[in-house]
Amino acid sequence: MQFSSFALLAILASAANALTDSVPASPENALAHTVNLFNGVNTTTVTIGRPGMAMLAGGRKNMCAGSSRCTNKQGFRDQCKEAYMKVDPNSVYTTDRNGSGGVCSGTCGFFLEGGGCRATYEEFEEAYHTIRNTNNCLTCGYAFKPRTGEKCWIKFDYVSHC
């Protein structure tokens, strides 16, 4: 069996994190990291992969980028819709690891990323419509949070469990 260099790096990064029992210092630069998501019952810690911000022709970002496990299959699309329906109008989501960074259902998460970011229900609503309608993403995708200089974004992506 032959491993790709990406698979080997992912395995090594996971092993290093498990051995040190710590979260990478910079999730934006890690191959995989964890985030706390609300599943409708309680908050659970899930592992997510970090895709590069894929570029399209002309230097534009691929706003429908996601991990390699993203799929357009109907079951995954339904899980993403269910995750979206769990966004709480009374919650403020954060990336500070003390609270919830978003919501999930099955293996689809709808969550906030970046350093020191916060987002309200209304900002998740706006991101949902940007991802689905403006960017025309069927499943995975992201939208930058306004007025953050592309430092915070809300995204749909594959998660390890919910």
N, C-alpha and C positions, 0 to 999 in steps of 0.2 A: 504494500500500500504506500502511496506517495502523498505526502502532505504538501500543500501549497505554503508559501512563506507566510501568507496572511493567517492561515489556520495555525501554523506553528507559533507565530507571534501571539495570537489570541490565547492559545493554551498556556504559553509561558507567562503572559500577563495575568491570566486567571490564577495560575499557580503562585506567582509572586504575591498577588493580593491576598490569597488564602493563607499563605505562610506568614505574612506580616500582619494579617488581620486588620488591614486598614484600607481606607478608601483612597484612590489616587488623589494626589494633591490638586490636580487640575482635571476635572472630568472632561473638559473640552479637548484635552490632549490624550485621553485614555482610549484604549481599544474597546473597553467595556467598563461600565460603572453601575452603581445602584442608585435608585431613586425611590422615595416613598410615595405610593399611590393608594387612593381610596377605592375600594372595590364594591361599595354599596353597603358593606357591613362593618369593615374595619380597615385600618391603614396597614398595608403590607409593603415590604421592601422587595423590589424586583430588580433584576439585572437587565440592562439594555446595552445594545451595541452602539457605538458611535460611528455613523457613516461620515465620510468626508463631505464637505459641501460640494457636491458634484457640479461641475461646470458644463454648460451647454455652449454651442457655437456662439461666437461673439462675446465670450466672457461672461455670459449671464449665468446665474446660479440656477441649479435644478431644484425648484421649490417642492418637487414631489419625491425628493430623495428620502431614503429610509434604510434600515439595516437590510442585509442580504436575505433575511427571513420574511420580509414584507411580501405579501402576495395579493393579487387582485381577486382571489377566490371569494365567492359569495359568503362563505362562513366567516372568514376574517373580516370582510367588509361589514357584516352584521355585528361582529364583536366591537368594531370601531364605533359604529352607530350607538350601540349599547353603552360604551364608555362615555361618549359625548352626552348621553342622556343623564349620566350620573354627576355632571358638574353641578355643584351646589351653589345656588344664588347667594347664600349667606357666608360662603367661605372665601378666604384670601389664600391663594396657593403660593408657596415659596420654594426656593431652591436651597434653603439654609439647613436642610436635613432634620430639622426639629419638627416640621409639620409635613403636610401632604404637598407634593409637587404637582398633583393632578389626579386623574382617575383612570380606571382600567376595567376591562371586561375580557375574560378569556386570556388571549395572548396579545391583545391590542391595548396600548396605553395612549392617553391624550394628556400631555403633560408639558410643564414649563421647564426650560433649560437655560443655562447661562450662569454667571456668577452674581450672587446677591440680588436675585430677581424676585419680584412679587407680581401676581396677576389676580384680577377679580373675575367674577362670573362674566361680566360684560366683556372683558378682554378675551376670555376663552370663547365667548359667542362670536366676537369679531374675527378671531383667528379661525374658528370653524368655517365661517362663511368665506374667508379669504382662501383657505386651503381647498375647500370643496368647489366654490363658485369662481373665484378670480383665477386661482392657479389650476383649476380643473383636475385636481388629484383625486383618484378613486379611493385609495386607502392611505398609505403613508405620505407624509408631506409636512411642511412647516410654514409658519408665518412669523416674521420678526415682529416683536412687540414695538409699537410706535414709541418714538422719543427715547430709545435706548442705544442708538448708534449700532444696531445689529449685535448688541451684547446679550440680549434676552430674546428667546423665541419660544413659541408654543407649537407642539408637534404631535402628530399621530405616528406611532412607530410600534414595532414588534417588541414585546416584553416577555420575560422568561415564564411568568405565571401571573395570576391575579388572585 
